[in-house]
Each structure stands twice: as C-alpha cells, then as structure tokens.
C-alpha cells in the first residue's frame, strides 16, 4: 500500500469524527431535575416518556439523566434558577413556588377559572406565547401547562360549603390559592408538595388542595378521609401553572438538527399532552379513594355559587397587580378567559 492510499484510508477513518462530532457513542447528556418523586404520575407517566421520545428521535445522540425528588440538591423554589444558571439542563416545576415571578401566568391559577387539564394547558401555552414570554426570557420554555382540577382533601372534616372552611388550616399550592382560602375564611398554609404528608401527620395542616392525580404521591389517600370537588362541567377550585424549561445556553450549544428535535417536543401540542396525560389519571385515583371507603362530596349548585362569589376579589386583585406593572390587566384576563373557553371540553 503506497503513501497516497495510506493517507486516504486515514482520512476516511477520521472523517466521521470531523463531520459528526455528536454520535450515539458519545451522546449529549441532559440532566432533568424536579421535585416530584420518581413514582409520581407526572414523572413516571409524562416526563419519562417525553425524555425517552427525545432520545429515540435524536438517534441516541441525546441522553437524559433524570433526577426526581430534588436529588441534585436545593429546594423546589430554586428549580427555575437552576435551569437559568445551568445547574440543571432541564427542570419541571410550578410557577406558584416563586410567588410574584410569573404574575401574568397566574391568570390560570385564579379561582374557578379552568375546566380541565388538556384544554387549559393549550390555552396556557397560547397565552404565554402571546403575553408572557418575558417571564421566561432567561430560559428556553419547552412546555407551559396545568393539571386537572384541584380538589380539597381533608383529614377529619367534610367540607360541603364555604362556611365549613372557617378557621381550618389548609395547604395552598400558590399565592392565589392562599388568597382563595383567605377569602372563604380558612387559615391558609403555603408549602411545596413534598412537605404535605408530614404537615398533615403533625397537625400543621388539616387538609390540602391538590389534583386527584397527585394524591398517591402525597399519601392523601391514606392521610385524608374526606374529599370535596365541584360539579361536572364547572371549573374547579383553582389550578397550577407548571412548566418545563431548559437552560438557554445548553439549548443553543446543540447542533441545529438536535435543536430541531427539542423544538418538535415542545410547544402547544406538548403542553396540551402534559395536561392531558396528567389529568387522565384523575378518575382512576378518585375511584381508588372511594374504594378505600373515603367520602367524596360534590358541592351543590347554590354552594358553588357562594364559593365563586366569595373568591371574586382574588381575580380583581390579580387584575390590579398586573395593571400596576404596566399591562392592561382587564385585557389580559379577557384573553385568558377566551382561550380557556375556546379549548375547554365540549359538553
């Protein structure tokens, strides 16, 4: 073999490393960090399949390392900053854990505002894209969604009307939920999801507001006996804005074709998918709770109207706060409502 043939052979061997620096043998690892446990519905049945789909569509050139239950350290309220600062590459968290930071998106956390998981999630993404991207300017927003309707879960007391909540200590997931509880006379206690079981066991709280799907991971099927929800076709107590965001520099460092893979697994459809997959577990958990012998109460029409009337000031306060920051609060509220109505389940 002459020198020219040797050089040509060497070039062919070296070429793949030059043309395709990212390969399945040397993948880009993305660390996903979140506060929910690995066995929770949202991590096991929503986030994990989402990560696996991206891995497949990247041909193995992207690999995820999942860190549930705050395994990378810190507190749930720090997750957004961890993505911003590159401590984690991707995070999933709740807007309500950093009060006042996502003021515009709090429209979807107002009382008696949303009807479901999927439609409200599609509405939330469209609202964010049109009105609130500045709140996510420090990161790459991948999904912005809700869960199913929030339910009230009580340890020892059945709640059938607003007056039953007077003086009762209840965990609220966000500041709008805290305001909701204040307006009906309850004693609101704000805390992240992981703290609920211990707080209930020690009597720090007497109940909590969370959706059905989250009941098993918070052990509320075991720790509470009474559950209150609103009639079918009505909006629920409230909802929570949840988001999946990526470190901006990490996203921009990806080759263009891998950015495309990420983009194809982000946006309105993915947000709606998150909302749908989370909420589809709700009836399953509800049935299991009833089968355990727990009581599920559906609030009557008159009592529902009383709840709505008492909590109207929460919405007025949101409009006032958003307007004070330079936006047209009434216009934003009207847009959010129009989107929710557009995408809510058909009767």
ZIURGI-V790327 format. One record per residue. RES is the residue in one small letter. SS is DSSP state (~ for helix, > for strand, _ for the rest). PHI is phi in radians with two decimals (* if undefined). PSI is psi in whole degrees, 0 to 359 (NA if undefined). Layout:
res->RES ss->SS phi->PHI psi->PSI
res->RES ss->SS phi->PHI psi->PSI
This chain:
res->x ss->_ phi->* psi->123
res->x ss->_ phi->-1.39 psi->175
res->x ss->~ phi->-1.09 psi->322
res->x ss->~ phi->-1.11 psi->318
res->x ss->~ phi->-1.13 psi->320
res->x ss->~ phi->-1.08 psi->315
res->x ss->~ phi->-1.10 psi->320
res->x ss->~ phi->-1.13 psi->318
res->x ss->~ phi->-1.12 psi->318
res->x ss->~ phi->-1.10 psi->321
res->x ss->~ phi->-1.14 psi->321
res->x ss->~ phi->-1.14 psi->322
res->x ss->~ phi->-1.16 psi->320
res->x ss->~ phi->-1.37 psi->336
res->x ss->~ phi->-0.98 psi->315
res->x ss->~ phi->-1.00 psi->323
res->x ss->~ phi->-1.18 psi->333
res->x ss->~ phi->-1.46 psi->316
res->x ss->~ phi->-1.32 psi->324
res->x ss->_ phi->-2.29 psi->80
res->x ss->_ phi->-1.16 psi->334
res->x ss->_ phi->-1.79 psi->120
res->x ss->> phi->-2.26 psi->170
res->x ss->_ phi->-1.10 psi->335
res->x ss->_ phi->-1.40 psi->342
res->x ss->> phi->-2.39 psi->67
res->x ss->_ phi->-1.31 psi->164
res->x ss->> phi->-1.50 psi->124
res->x ss->> phi->-1.63 psi->129
res->x ss->> phi->-2.01 psi->125
res->x ss->> phi->-1.65 psi->118
res->x ss->> phi->-1.79 psi->125
res->x ss->> phi->-2.10 psi->137
res->x ss->> phi->-2.72 psi->169
res->x ss->_ phi->-1.62 psi->339
res->x ss->_ phi->-1.29 psi->150
res->x ss->_ phi->-1.23 psi->161
res->x ss->_ phi->-1.11 psi->334
res->x ss->_ phi->-1.55 psi->357
res->x ss->_ phi->-1.17 psi->156
res->x ss->~ phi->-0.99 psi->311
res->x ss->~ phi->-1.17 psi->326
res->x ss->~ phi->-1.38 psi->311
res->x ss->~ phi->-1.26 psi->321
res->x ss->~ phi->-1.85 psi->351
res->x ss->~ phi->-2.17 psi->300
res->x ss->~ phi->-1.14 psi->316
res->x ss->~ phi->-1.10 psi->311
res->x ss->~ phi->-1.06 psi->325
res->x ss->~ phi->-1.10 psi->315
res->x ss->~ phi->-1.10 psi->318
res->x ss->~ phi->-1.13 psi->323
res->x ss->~ phi->-1.11 psi->316
res->x ss->~ phi->-1.12 psi->319
res->x ss->~ phi->-1.05 psi->316
res->x ss->~ phi->-1.13 psi->312
res->x ss->~ phi->-1.22 psi->341
res->x ss->_ phi->-1.53 psi->1
res->x ss->_ phi->1.17 psi->28
res->x ss->_ phi->1.44 psi->4
res->x ss->_ phi->-1.40 psi->344
res->x ss->> phi->-2.02 psi->133
res->x ss->> phi->-2.22 psi->135
res->x ss->> phi->-1.73 psi->144
res->x ss->> phi->-2.03 psi->114
res->x ss->> phi->-1.59 psi->134
res->x ss->> phi->-2.22 psi->84
res->x ss->_ phi->-1.35 psi->174
res->x ss->_ phi->0.98 psi->35
res->x ss->_ phi->0.98 psi->40
res->x ss->_ phi->-1.19 psi->341
res->x ss->_ phi->-1.56 psi->1
res->x ss->_ phi->1.68 psi->169
res->x ss->_ phi->1.55 psi->188
res->x ss->_ phi->-2.05 psi->158
res->x ss->~ phi->-0.90 psi->323
res->x ss->~ phi->-1.16 psi->345
res->x ss->~ phi->-1.66 psi->357
res->x ss->~ phi->-1.08 psi->315
res->x ss->~ phi->-1.02 psi->316
res->x ss->~ phi->-1.17 psi->330
res->x ss->~ phi->-1.12 psi->321
res->x ss->~ phi->-1.21 psi->318
res->x ss->~ phi->-1.05 psi->318
res->x ss->~ phi->-1.57 psi->354
res->x ss->_ phi->1.49 psi->10
res->x ss->_ phi->-1.10 psi->320
res->x ss->_ phi->-2.14 psi->156
res->x ss->_ phi->-1.51 psi->323
res->x ss->> phi->-2.40 psi->142
res->x ss->> phi->-2.36 psi->155
res->x ss->> phi->-2.16 psi->128
res->x ss->> phi->-2.74 psi->185
res->x ss->> phi->-1.95 psi->139
res->x ss->~ phi->-1.08 psi->327
res->x ss->~ phi->-1.15 psi->346
res->x ss->~ phi->-1.36 psi->349
res->x ss->_ phi->-2.22 psi->78
res->x ss->_ phi->-0.96 psi->135
res->x ss->_ phi->1.50 psi->353
res->x ss->_ phi->-1.48 psi->329
res->x ss->_ phi->-2.14 psi->57
res->x ss->_ phi->-1.03 psi->315
res->x ss->~ phi->-1.13 psi->319
res->x ss->~ phi->-1.21 psi->344
res->x ss->~ phi->-1.13 psi->350
res->x ss->~ phi->-0.93 psi->325
res->x ss->~ phi->-1.46 psi->2
res->x ss->~ phi->-1.89 psi->5
res->x ss->_ phi->-1.24 psi->152
res->x ss->_ phi->-1.13 psi->141
res->x ss->_ phi->0.90 psi->52
res->x ss->_ phi->-2.03 psi->319
res->x ss->_ phi->-1.91 psi->159
res->x ss->_ phi->-2.00 psi->342
res->x ss->_ phi->-2.84 psi->189
res->x ss->_ phi->-1.65 psi->310
res->x ss->~ phi->-1.21 psi->307
res->x ss->~ phi->-1.12 psi->318
res->x ss->~ phi->-1.12 psi->327
res->x ss->~ phi->-1.23 psi->318
res->x ss->~ phi->-1.10 psi->319
res->x ss->~ phi->-1.10 psi->319
res->x ss->~ phi->-1.10 psi->318
res->x ss->~ phi->-1.11 psi->314
res->x ss->~ phi->-1.11 psi->322
res->x ss->~ phi->-1.14 psi->316
res->x ss->~ phi->-1.07 psi->315
res->x ss->~ phi->-1.08 psi->326
res->x ss->~ phi->-1.55 psi->332
res->x ss->~ phi->-2.30 psi->345
res->x ss->_ phi->-2.37 psi->19
res->x ss->~ phi->-1.13 psi->337
res->x ss->~ phi->-1.08 psi->331
res->x ss->~ phi->-1.24 psi->344
res->x ss->~ phi->-2.05 psi->20
res->x ss->_ phi->-1.12 psi->337
res->x ss->_ phi->-1.49 psi->355
res->x ss->> phi->-2.40 psi->177
res->x ss->> phi->-1.71 psi->112
res->x ss->> phi->-1.39 psi->123
res->x ss->> phi->-1.78 psi->321
res->x ss->> phi->-2.67 psi->146
res->x ss->> phi->-2.42 psi->116
res->x ss->> phi->-2.62 psi->177
res->x ss->_ phi->-2.06 psi->182
res->x ss->_ phi->-1.94 psi->196
res->x ss->_ phi->-1.26 psi->185
res->x ss->_ phi->-1.21 psi->142
res->x ss->> phi->-1.24 psi->145
res->x ss->> phi->-2.16 psi->149
res->x ss->> phi->-1.65 psi->124
res->x ss->> phi->-2.06 psi->122
res->x ss->> phi->-2.08 psi->144
res->x ss->_ phi->-1.27 psi->310
res->x ss->_ phi->-2.29 psi->0
res->x ss->_ phi->-2.28 psi->129
res->x ss->_ phi->-1.45 psi->128
res->x ss->_ phi->-1.80 psi->117
res->x ss->_ phi->-2.00 psi->344
res->x ss->_ phi->-2.66 psi->166
res->x ss->~ phi->-1.01 psi->321
res->x ss->~ phi->-1.07 psi->335
res->x ss->~ phi->-1.17 psi->344
res->x ss->~ phi->-1.59 psi->354
res->x ss->_ phi->-1.07 psi->124
res->x ss->_ phi->1.36 psi->4
res->x ss->_ phi->-1.61 psi->134
res->x ss->> phi->-1.49 psi->115
res->x ss->> phi->-2.28 psi->136
res->x ss->> phi->-1.32 psi->133
res->x ss->> phi->-2.01 psi->139
res->x ss->_ phi->-1.39 psi->346
res->x ss->_ phi->-2.66 psi->170
res->x ss->~ phi->-1.20 psi->330
res->x ss->~ phi->-1.21 psi->325
res->x ss->~ phi->-1.17 psi->322
res->x ss->~ phi->-1.08 psi->317
res->x ss->~ phi->-1.09 psi->318
res->x ss->~ phi->-0.96 psi->310
res->x ss->~ phi->-1.13 psi->320
res->x ss->~ phi->-1.04 psi->319
res->x ss->~ phi->-1.22 psi->339
res->x ss->_ phi->-1.75 psi->7
res->x ss->_ phi->1.60 psi->5
res->x ss->_ phi->-1.36 psi->170
res->x ss->> phi->-1.81 psi->99
res->x ss->> phi->-1.33 psi->143
res->x ss->> phi->-2.29 psi->114
res->x ss->> phi->-1.49 psi->133
res->x ss->_ phi->-2.88 psi->152
res->x ss->_ phi->-1.18 psi->160
res->x ss->~ phi->-0.92 psi->314
res->x ss->~ phi->-1.05 psi->341
res->x ss->~ phi->-1.51 psi->350
res->x ss->~ phi->-1.08 psi->310
res->x ss->~ phi->-0.98 psi->313
res->x ss->~ phi->-1.15 psi->320
res->x ss->~ phi->-1.11 psi->322
res->x ss->~ phi->-1.20 psi->317
res->x ss->~ phi->-1.10 psi->324
res->x ss->_ phi->-1.60 psi->358
res->x ss->_ phi->1.41 psi->11
res->x ss->_ phi->-1.14 psi->325
res->x ss->_ phi->-2.28 psi->158
res->x ss->_ phi->-1.87 psi->350
res->x ss->> phi->-2.94 psi->178
res->x ss->> phi->-2.65 psi->151
res->x ss->> phi->-1.82 psi->114
res->x ss->> phi->-2.64 psi->162
res->x ss->> phi->-1.32 psi->163
res->x ss->~ phi->-0.98 psi->319
res->x ss->~ phi->-1.08 psi->335
res->x ss->~ phi->-1.58 psi->353
res->x ss->~ phi->-0.97 psi->312
res->x ss->~ phi->-1.08 psi->318
res->x ss->~ phi->-1.21 psi->335
res->x ss->~ phi->-1.64 psi->0
res->x ss->_ phi->1.09 psi->26
res->x ss->~ phi->-1.34 psi->345
res->x ss->~ phi->-1.19 psi->334
res->x ss->~ phi->-1.68 psi->325
res->x ss->~ phi->-1.62 psi->347
res->x ss->_ phi->-2.19 psi->157
res->x ss->_ phi->-2.13 psi->345
res->x ss->> phi->-2.20 psi->136
res->x ss->> phi->-2.35 psi->132
res->x ss->> phi->-2.12 psi->130
res->x ss->> phi->-2.41 psi->173
res->x ss->> phi->-1.85 psi->163
res->x ss->_ phi->-1.02 psi->151
res->x ss->_ phi->-1.00 psi->139
res->x ss->_ phi->1.55 psi->351
res->x ss->_ phi->-1.74 psi->154
res->x ss->_ phi->-1.20 psi->160
res->x ss->_ phi->-1.64 psi->181
res->x ss->_ phi->-0.72 psi->301
res->x ss->_ phi->-3.01 psi->187
res->x ss->_ phi->-2.46 psi->180
res->x ss->_ phi->-2.28 psi->137
res->x ss->_ phi->-1.43 psi->127
res->x ss->> phi->-2.16 psi->149
res->x ss->> phi->-2.53 psi->155
res->x ss->> phi->-2.07 psi->116
res->x ss->> phi->-2.27 psi->156
res->x ss->> phi->-2.18 psi->148
res->x ss->> phi->-1.04 psi->127
res->x ss->~ phi->-1.12 psi->317
res->x ss->~ phi->-1.13 psi->323
res->x ss->~ phi->-1.14 psi->316
res->x ss->~ phi->-1.07 psi->314
res->x ss->~ phi->-1.19 psi->340
res->x ss->~ phi->-1.40 psi->348
res->x ss->_ phi->-1.28 psi->148
res->x ss->_ phi->-1.02 psi->156
res->x ss->~ phi->-1.00 psi->321
res->x ss->~ phi->-1.21 psi->330
res->x ss->~ phi->-1.36 psi->328
res->x ss->~ phi->-1.04 psi->320
res->x ss->~ phi->-1.11 psi->321
res->x ss->~ phi->-1.08 psi->316
res->x ss->~ phi->-1.08 psi->314
res->x ss->~ phi->-1.07 psi->324
res->x ss->~ phi->-1.26 psi->348
res->x ss->_ phi->-2.02 psi->34
res->x ss->_ phi->-2.51 psi->167
res->x ss->_ phi->1.82 psi->201
res->x ss->~ phi->-1.09 psi->313
res->x ss->~ phi->-1.16 psi->321
res->x ss->~ phi->-1.22 psi->321
res->x ss->~ phi->-1.06 psi->314
res->x ss->~ phi->-1.10 psi->322
res->x ss->~ phi->-1.09 psi->315
res->x ss->~ phi->-1.01 psi->313
res->x ss->~ phi->-1.08 psi->319
res->x ss->~ phi->-1.17 psi->312
res->x ss->~ phi->-1.17 psi->324
res->x ss->~ phi->-1.14 psi->312
res->x ss->~ phi->-1.31 psi->338
res->x ss->_ phi->-1.19 psi->346
res->x ss->_ phi->-1.46 psi->343
res->x ss->~ phi->-0.92 psi->308
res->x ss->~ phi->-1.13 psi->331
res->x ss->~ phi->-1.16 psi->313
res->x ss->~ phi->-1.16 psi->319
res->x ss->~ phi->-0.98 psi->314
res->x ss->~ phi->-1.10 psi->318
res->x ss->~ phi->-1.10 psi->322
res->x ss->~ phi->-1.13 psi->318
res->x ss->~ phi->-1.14 psi->319
res->x ss->~ phi->-1.10 psi->335
res->x ss->_ phi->-1.30 psi->347
res->x ss->_ phi->1.76 psi->5
res->x ss->_ phi->-1.28 psi->161
res->x ss->> phi->-1.79 psi->127
res->x ss->> phi->-1.97 psi->120
res->x ss->> phi->-1.93 psi->133
res->x ss->> phi->-1.77 psi->120
res->x ss->> phi->-1.12 psi->138
res->x ss->_ phi->-1.23 psi->168
res->x ss->~ phi->-1.08 psi->312
res->x ss->~ phi->-1.11 psi->319
res->x ss->~ phi->-1.18 psi->324
res->x ss->~ phi->-1.10 psi->316
res->x ss->~ phi->-1.08 psi->326
res->x ss->~ phi->-1.16 psi->317
res->x ss->~ phi->-1.00 psi->313
res->x ss->~ phi->-1.08 psi->316
res->x ss->~ phi->-1.08 psi->316
res->x ss->~ phi->-1.16 psi->333
res->x ss->~ phi->-1.76 psi->2
res->x ss->~ phi->-1.00 psi->326
res->x ss->~ phi->-1.07 psi->337
res->x ss->~ phi->-1.13 psi->318
res->x ss->~ phi->-1.15 psi->318
res->x ss->~ phi->-1.08 psi->322
res->x ss->~ phi->-1.17 psi->321
res->x ss->~ phi->-1.08 psi->314
res->x ss->~ phi->-1.01 psi->316
res->x ss->~ phi->-1.10 psi->316
res->x ss->~ phi->-1.18 psi->316
res->x ss->~ phi->-1.11 psi->320
res->x ss->~ phi->-1.14 psi->324
res->x ss->~ phi->-1.14 psi->339
res->x ss->_ phi->-1.62 psi->9
res->x ss->_ phi->1.78 psi->1
res->x ss->_ phi->-1.77 psi->169
res->x ss->_ phi->-1.62 psi->95
res->x ss->~ phi->-1.04 psi->318
res->x ss->~ phi->-1.14 psi->321
res->x ss->~ phi->-1.15 psi->318
res->x ss->~ phi->-1.14 psi->319
res->x ss->~ phi->-1.08 psi->316
res->x ss->~ phi->-1.09 psi->321
res->x ss->~ phi->-1.15 psi->315
res->x ss->~ phi->-1.07 psi->316
res->x ss->~ phi->-1.10 psi->318
res->x ss->~ phi->-1.08 psi->318
res->x ss->~ phi->-1.15 psi->317
res->x ss->~ phi->-1.07 psi->315
res->x ss->~ phi->-1.15 psi->324
res->x ss->~ phi->-1.11 psi->320
res->x ss->~ phi->-1.84 psi->3
res->x ss->_ phi->-1.19 psi->158
res->x ss->_ phi->-1.02 psi->143
res->x ss->_ phi->-1.30 psi->139
res->x ss->_ phi->-1.16 psi->NA
